[in-house]
């Protein structure tokens, strides 16, 4: 058939084919296929591949592919990586997709790192750690043995744990090895805080003392309280030490001389916690960089300016019930921007700039849950039976770990959180070391530690 005649015939057939119903079109195609030979069937197969099985990731511009991939969940993305080498290459190259996936798991994101393969590997590591948390397999336990009487006080810093006991001693432990580095004779310790050179202790004998680790010598003695000293904090830059006592007062001392600079009154219960912290927000009462003192008792949190004025006035008093029907748990978190404390009603978070309550978190069966640590992403909580991790973005408990019958304390000093940076987001390096420590009835210290990545 001549080309001109063929083209006319083809036009006529096309017009007729388009006028047919779908069923008639299918029957026509079936008939044509039955008349076709190997060459025609191969041609048909090749064209159907192009028409029906289009690889959109290969055809679309890379930027548009990345935009579409952002709508898929990470598990689906991992499955898509198995489709072909091209798909794996495109998906693995999408930095933002993997960064978002890591962020959704509670991982810290460094936007300056734009290596997509790095973030894909981080995601795989992150999903393993989160699975371990969900399956209650992320931690392990150990014990520190060495005291001969009840351990009243604990303080943790940079891999070292200090313990103060009723056996008139304080010990400094390397948590990673379980070895006691220093052991010095002291008074009965109700509270401890240390640095590389010194140890500060609050005692049931109503005094505060400063000790030198290397020699065990007492370098300063702070006398003036008329009740046991339950909490201490200090700042070398300010040359200030603060102490909270069962005599309902907070005292401000000159750290170097032992002189009492101020006695803060207004509490009507034991002062179980004092925190000296630099303010990070501006308000009518303070500016960024100002040092602020917080003191807490059974019902109230008081906020004080730090200065050398004799008649220091309380800036604000916070509570969760005006009639004092609800008690605060003896733990307090303050990072310069937010104040957090737990009660039988839930976990309260105050904005430090306005003193307004930002939110109250009420997980199930919260009546006996106490606060250990509070960050931007996670909170660490515990009760008589379990250690809990909460995702603060959803306010859901994502993990728990069983605890032994530890020694209870109304002052909250015989248990503490360890490393805290992971509460602002995990990063693959900060999920190691101490998670939680508590004193036991047999005078040992029970430790909960991060288990190494699988």
C-alpha positions as CSV (number, residue, x, y, z in Angstrom):
1,X,0.0,0.0,0.0
2,X,1.3,3.4,-1.0
3,X,2.2,5.7,1.9
4,X,-0.4,8.2,0.8
5,X,-3.1,5.6,0.7
6,X,-2.0,4.1,4.0
7,X,-2.2,7.5,5.8
8,X,-5.7,8.0,4.4
9,X,-6.7,4.5,5.5
10,X,-5.2,5.1,9.0
11,X,-7.1,8.4,9.4
12,X,-10.3,6.7,8.5
13,X,-9.7,3.8,10.9
14,X,-8.8,6.3,13.7
15,X,-12.0,8.2,13.3
16,X,-14.0,5.0,13.4
17,X,-12.1,3.7,16.4
18,X,-12.7,6.8,18.4
19,X,-16.5,6.5,17.9
20,X,-16.5,3.0,19.4
21,X,-17.5,2.2,23.0
22,X,-14.8,1.1,25.4
23,X,-16.0,-2.5,25.1
24,X,-15.8,-2.3,21.3
25,X,-12.3,-0.7,21.5
26,X,-11.1,-3.6,23.7
27,X,-12.5,-6.2,21.3
28,X,-10.8,-4.4,18.4
29,X,-7.5,-4.4,20.2
30,X,-7.8,-8.0,21.1
31,X,-8.4,-8.9,17.5
32,X,-5.4,-6.9,16.3
33,X,-3.2,-8.5,18.9
34,X,-4.3,-11.9,17.8
35,X,-3.2,-11.0,14.2
36,X,0.1,-9.6,15.3
37,X,3.5,-11.4,15.0
38,X,6.5,-11.3,17.3
39,X,7.8,-8.0,15.9
40,X,4.5,-6.3,16.5
41,X,4.1,-7.8,20.0
42,X,7.6,-6.7,21.0
43,X,6.9,-3.2,19.7
44,X,3.6,-3.1,21.7
45,X,5.4,-4.3,24.9
46,X,8.1,-1.6,24.7
47,X,5.6,1.2,24.1
48,X,3.3,0.0,26.9
49,X,6.3,0.2,29.3
50,X,6.8,3.8,28.5
51,X,3.0,4.7,28.5
52,X,1.9,2.8,31.7
53,X,5.0,2.4,33.8
54,X,6.5,5.8,33.9
55,X,9.2,6.4,36.5
56,X,8.2,9.8,37.8
57,X,11.3,10.2,40.0
58,X,13.4,9.8,36.9
59,X,11.2,12.1,34.7
60,X,10.5,14.9,37.2
61,X,13.0,17.7,38.0
62,X,15.0,16.9,41.2
63,X,13.5,19.8,43.2
64,X,9.9,18.6,42.4
65,X,10.9,15.0,43.3
66,X,12.2,16.2,46.7
67,X,8.9,18.1,47.3
68,X,6.8,15.0,46.7
69,X,9.1,12.8,48.8
70,X,8.6,15.1,51.8
71,X,5.0,13.9,52.0
72,X,6.0,10.2,52.6
73,X,6.8,8.8,56.0
74,X,10.3,7.6,56.6
75,X,9.4,3.9,56.7
76,X,7.8,4.2,53.2
77,X,10.9,6.1,52.0
78,X,13.1,3.2,53.2
79,X,10.8,0.8,51.2
80,X,11.0,3.1,48.2
81,X,14.8,2.9,48.3
82,X,14.5,-0.7,47.3
83,X,12.6,0.0,44.1
84,X,15.7,0.8,42.0
85,X,19.2,2.2,42.1
86,X,17.8,5.5,40.7
87,X,15.1,5.7,43.4
88,X,17.6,5.0,46.1
89,X,20.0,7.6,44.7
90,X,17.2,10.3,44.6
91,X,15.7,9.5,48.0
92,X,19.1,9.2,49.7
93,X,20.0,12.7,48.3
94,X,17.0,14.5,49.8
95,X,18.6,16.1,52.9
96,X,15.5,17.9,54.1
97,X,13.5,14.7,54.1
98,X,15.9,12.9,56.4
99,X,16.5,15.9,58.6
100,X,12.7,16.2,59.1
101,X,12.4,12.5,59.8
102,X,15.1,12.7,62.5
103,X,13.5,15.8,64.0
104,X,10.2,14.1,64.3
105,X,11.9,11.3,66.3
106,X,13.2,13.9,68.8
107,X,16.7,14.2,67.3
108,X,18.7,17.4,67.3
109,X,19.3,18.8,63.8
110,X,22.3,20.8,62.7
111,X,21.2,22.6,59.6
112,X,24.8,23.4,58.6
113,X,25.4,19.7,57.8
114,X,23.9,19.2,54.4
115,X,25.3,15.7,53.7
116,X,22.1,13.8,52.9
117,X,23.7,10.4,53.4
118,X,24.8,11.5,56.9
119,X,21.2,12.3,57.8
120,X,19.9,9.0,56.4
121,X,22.4,7.2,58.6
122,X,21.4,9.3,61.6
123,X,17.8,8.4,60.9
124,X,18.5,4.7,60.9
125,X,20.4,5.1,64.2
126,X,17.7,7.3,65.7
127,X,14.9,4.8,64.8
128,X,16.9,2.0,66.5
129,X,17.3,4.0,69.7
130,X,13.6,5.0,69.7
131,X,12.6,1.4,69.2
132,X,14.8,0.4,72.2
133,X,13.0,3.1,74.3
134,X,9.6,1.9,73.2
135,X,10.6,-1.8,73.9
136,X,12.0,-0.8,77.3
137,X,15.5,-2.0,76.2
138,X,17.5,1.3,76.2
139,X,18.9,1.2,79.7
140,X,20.9,-1.0,82.1
141,X,21.5,-0.9,85.8
142,X,24.4,-1.0,88.2
143,X,25.2,-0.2,91.9
144,X,27.7,1.8,93.9
145,X,28.6,0.2,97.2
146,X,30.7,1.9,99.9
147,X,28.6,3.8,102.5
148,X,27.8,2.2,105.8
149,X,24.7,4.3,106.6
150,X,21.8,5.9,104.7
151,X,22.7,8.1,101.8
152,X,20.8,11.3,102.2
153,X,22.2,13.5,99.4
154,X,23.2,13.0,95.7
155,X,24.6,15.4,93.1
156,X,25.8,14.6,89.6
157,X,28.0,16.5,87.2
158,X,30.2,15.6,84.2
159,X,30.2,11.9,84.7
160,X,30.9,12.2,88.5
161,X,28.4,11.4,91.2
162,X,28.7,12.8,94.8
163,X,27.0,11.0,97.6
164,X,26.6,12.3,101.2
165,X,25.7,9.9,103.9
166,X,24.6,9.6,107.6
167,X,28.0,7.8,108.1
168,X,29.6,11.3,108.3
169,X,31.3,11.0,104.9
170,X,30.9,12.2,101.3
171,X,32.2,10.2,98.3
172,X,32.9,11.1,94.7
173,X,32.3,8.3,92.2
174,X,33.3,7.8,88.5
175,X,29.9,6.6,87.2
176,X,31.5,4.9,84.1
177,X,33.8,2.7,86.2
178,X,32.0,2.6,89.5
179,X,35.2,3.5,91.3
180,X,35.3,5.9,94.3
181,X,37.7,8.7,93.4
182,X,37.5,10.7,96.7
183,X,36.2,9.9,100.2
184,X,36.3,12.5,102.9
185,X,35.0,12.8,106.5
186,X,32.2,15.3,106.8
187,X,29.1,16.0,109.0
188,X,25.8,14.4,108.3
189,X,24.9,15.5,104.7
190,X,21.4,16.5,103.7
191,X,22.6,18.2,100.5
192,X,25.8,18.3,98.4
193,X,27.2,20.2,95.4
194,X,30.7,20.0,94.1
195,X,33.2,21.2,91.5
196,X,36.8,20.1,90.6
197,X,38.3,21.6,93.8
198,X,35.6,21.8,96.5
199,X,32.5,20.2,98.0
200,X,29.7,22.2,99.6
201,X,27.5,20.3,102.1
202,X,24.3,21.2,103.8
203,X,23.8,19.3,107.0
204,X,21.3,18.1,109.6
205,X,23.5,19.9,112.2
206,X,22.0,23.2,110.8
207,X,25.2,24.3,109.1
208,X,26.8,24.5,105.7
209,X,30.4,23.6,105.1
210,X,32.9,23.8,102.3
211,X,35.6,21.1,101.9
212,X,38.7,20.6,99.8
213,X,38.6,17.3,97.8
214,X,42.4,16.8,97.6
215,X,43.0,17.1,101.4
216,X,39.6,16.6,102.9
217,X,40.1,19.8,104.9
218,X,37.1,22.0,105.9
219,X,37.8,25.4,104.3
220,X,34.7,27.3,105.4
221,X,31.8,26.8,107.9
222,X,28.5,28.7,107.5
223,X,26.6,29.0,110.8
224,X,23.3,30.7,111.3
225,X,20.4,28.4,110.4
226,X,18.3,27.0,113.3
227,X,17.1,23.9,111.3
228,X,18.5,21.3,109.0
229,X,19.9,22.6,105.7
230,X,18.1,20.7,102.9
231,X,19.5,22.4,99.8
232,X,22.5,24.4,98.7
233,X,23.7,26.2,95.6
234,X,26.6,28.5,94.8
235,X,28.3,30.6,92.2
236,X,32.0,31.3,92.2
237,X,31.7,34.3,89.9
238,X,29.3,36.0,92.3
239,X,31.1,34.7,95.4
240,X,27.7,33.7,96.7
241,X,26.3,30.6,98.4
242,X,22.6,30.1,99.1
243,X,21.0,27.6,101.5
244,X,17.4,26.5,102.2
245,X,16.5,25.2,105.6
246,X,13.9,23.5,107.8
247,X,13.8,26.8,109.8
248,X,11.7,28.2,106.8
249,X,14.4,30.6,105.7
250,X,16.8,31.0,102.8
251,X,20.2,32.4,103.6
252,X,22.6,34.2,101.2
253,X,26.3,33.9,102.2
254,X,29.6,35.2,100.9
255,X,31.2,32.0,99.7
256,X,34.8,33.0,100.4
257,X,34.4,34.4,103.9
258,X,31.3,32.6,105.3
259,X,29.6,35.8,106.2
260,X,25.8,35.8,106.0
261,X,24.7,38.6,103.6
262,X,21.0,38.1,103.8
263,X,18.2,36.1,105.4
264,X,15.1,35.7,103.2
265,X,11.9,35.1,105.0
266,X,8.3,34.3,103.9
267,X,8.2,30.6,103.6
268,X,5.9,28.8,106.1
269,X,7.3,25.3,105.4
270,X,10.7,23.6,105.1
271,X,12.6,25.1,102.2
272,X,13.6,21.9,100.3
273,X,15.1,23.4,97.2
274,X,17.1,26.5,96.2
275,X,18.3,27.2,92.7
276,X,20.7,30.0,91.7
277,X,20.5,30.7,87.9
278,X,21.1,33.4,85.3
279,X,18.0,34.8,83.8
280,X,17.6,34.5,80.0
281,X,14.5,36.6,79.3
282,X,13.4,40.2,79.9
283,X,10.5,41.2,82.1
284,X,9.5,44.2,84.3
285,X,11.4,42.7,87.2
286,X,14.6,41.3,85.6
287,X,16.8,41.5,82.5
288,X,18.8,38.8,80.7
289,X,22.0,38.1,82.5
290,X,20.6,38.9,86.0
291,X,21.1,36.2,88.6
292,X,17.8,34.9,90.1
293,X,17.3,32.8,93.2
294,X,14.4,30.4,93.4
295,X,13.3,28.7,96.6
296,X,10.6,26.1,97.0
297,X,8.7,24.6,99.9
298,X,5.8,22.2,100.1
299,X,3.3,24.7,98.6
300,X,5.1,27.6,97.1
301,X,8.0,28.7,94.8
302,X,9.4,32.1,95.6
303,X,11.5,34.2,93.2
304,X,14.2,36.6,94.6
305,X,16.6,39.0,93.1
306,X,20.2,38.3,94.0
307,X,21.9,41.4,95.6
308,X,23.5,42.4,98.8
309,X,20.5,44.4,100.0
310,X,19.5,43.5,103.6
311,X,15.8,44.0,103.0
312,X,15.5,41.8,99.9
313,X,11.9,41.6,98.6
314,X,10.4,38.6,97.0
315,X,9.6,39.3,93.3
316,X,6.9,36.7,93.0
317,X,5.3,33.7,94.7
318,X,4.0,30.8,92.6
319,X,1.6,28.1,93.7
320,X,-0.9,25.7,92.1
321,X,-3.7,26.2,94.7
322,X,-4.6,29.3,96.6
323,X,-6.0,27.3,99.6
324,X,-2.8,25.1,99.8
325,X,-4.8,22.0,99.1
326,X,-2.3,20.8,96.5
327,X,1.3,20.1,97.4
328,X,4.3,20.6,95.1
329,X,6.7,17.7,94.6
330,X,10.1,18.3,96.0
331,X,11.8,18.8,92.6
332,X,12.2,22.1,90.7
333,X,13.5,22.9,87.2
334,X,14.6,26.4,86.1
335,X,16.7,27.1,83.0
336,X,16.5,30.8,83.0
337,X,13.3,30.9,80.7
338,X,10.9,28.4,82.3
339,X,10.1,27.2,85.8
340,X,8.7,23.6,86.0
341,X,7.4,21.7,89.0
342,X,5.1,18.8,89.5
343,X,2.1,18.3,91.8
344,X,-0.8,15.9,92.2
345,X,-2.6,17.9,89.5
346,X,0.1,17.5,86.9
347,X,3.3,19.0,85.6
348,X,3.2,22.9,85.7
349,X,5.3,25.1,83.4
350,X,5.6,28.8,84.1
351,X,6.9,31.4,81.7
352,X,9.6,33.3,83.6
353,X,9.1,36.5,81.7
354,X,5.4,36.9,82.6
355,X,5.1,34.3,85.5
356,X,2.0,33.0,83.6
357,X,1.3,29.3,83.6
358,X,2.0,28.1,80.0
359,X,0.6,24.6,80.3
360,X,-0.4,21.9,82.7
361,X,0.6,18.4,81.6
362,X,-1.7,15.7,82.9
363,X,-0.7,12.2,81.9
364,X,-2.7,9.2,83.3
365,X,-2.2,8.3,86.9
366,X,-0.1,11.4,87.6
367,X,-0.9,11.7,91.3
368,X,2.4,10.1,92.4
369,X,4.7,11.1,89.5
370,X,7.6,13.4,90.2
371,X,9.8,15.5,88.0
372,X,13.4,14.7,87.4
373,X,14.3,16.6,84.2
374,X,12.6,18.9,81.7
375,X,13.9,19.9,78.3
376,X,12.7,21.2,74.9
377,X,11.7,17.7,73.6
378,X,11.6,15.2,76.5
379,X,10.9,15.1,80.2
380,X,12.2,12.6,82.7
381,X,9.7,11.5,85.4
382,X,9.3,8.8,88.0
383,X,7.1,7.3,90.6
384,X,7.4,4.4,93.1
385,X,7.6,1.8,90.3
386,X,8.9,3.2,87.1
387,X,11.2,5.8,85.4
388,X,9.3,7.5,82.5
389,X,10.3,9.4,79.4
390,X,7.6,11.8,78.0
391,X,7.6,13.4,74.6
392,X,6.6,16.9,75.5
393,X,5.4,17.6,71.9
394,X,2.6,15.1,72.3
395,X,2.6,14.8,76.1
396,X,2.7,11.0,75.7
397,X,4.8,8.6,77.7
398,X,7.1,6.9,75.2
399,X,9.2,4.7,77.5
400,X,9.4,3.4,81.1
401,X,11.9,1.5,83.1
402,X,11.3,-0.5,86.3
403,X,12.7,0.8,89.6
404,X,13.6,-1.1,92.7
405,X,12.2,-0.3,96.2
406,X,14.4,2.8,96.7
407,X,14.5,4.9,99.9
408,X,11.8,7.5,99.8
409,X,12.5,11.2,100.6
410,X,10.1,14.0,101.3
411,X,12.9,16.5,100.4
412,X,13.7,15.0,97.0
413,X,17.5,14.9,97.6
414,X,18.0,11.1,97.5
415,X,17.2,10.7,93.8
416,X,18.3,12.7,90.7
417,X,18.6,12.7,87.0
418,X,22.0,12.2,85.4
419,X,23.0,13.6,82.0
420,X,20.4,16.2,80.9
421,X,21.3,17.4,77.5
422,X,19.4,14.7,75.7
423,X,16.2,16.2,77.0
424,X,16.6,18.9,74.4
425,X,16.9,16.3,71.7
426,X,19.0,13.2,71.2
427,X,22.0,13.4,68.9
428,X,23.7,10.0,69.0
429,X,26.4,11.2,71.4
430,X,24.4,12.5,74.4
431,X,22.5,9.2,75.0
432,X,25.2,7.7,77.1
433,X,26.2,7.7,80.8
434,X,23.9,8.2,83.8
435,X,20.1,8.5,83.4
436,X,19.0,8.2,87.1
437,X,20.4,7.5,90.5
438,X,18.7,6.8,93.8
439,X,19.8,5.7,97.3
440,X,18.7,2.3,98.5
441,X,17.7,0.9,102.0
442,X,20.9,-1.1,102.0
443,X,23.0,2.1,101.8
444,X,24.0,1.4,98.1
445,X,23.2,3.7,95.2
446,X,21.2,2.3,92.3
447,X,22.1,3.6,88.9
448,X,20.2,3.5,85.6
449,X,22.5,4.0,82.6
450,X,22.1,4.3,78.9
451,X,22.8,1.0,77.1
452,X,25.2,1.3,74.1
453,X,23.6,1.5,70.7
454,X,23.0,-1.9,69.1
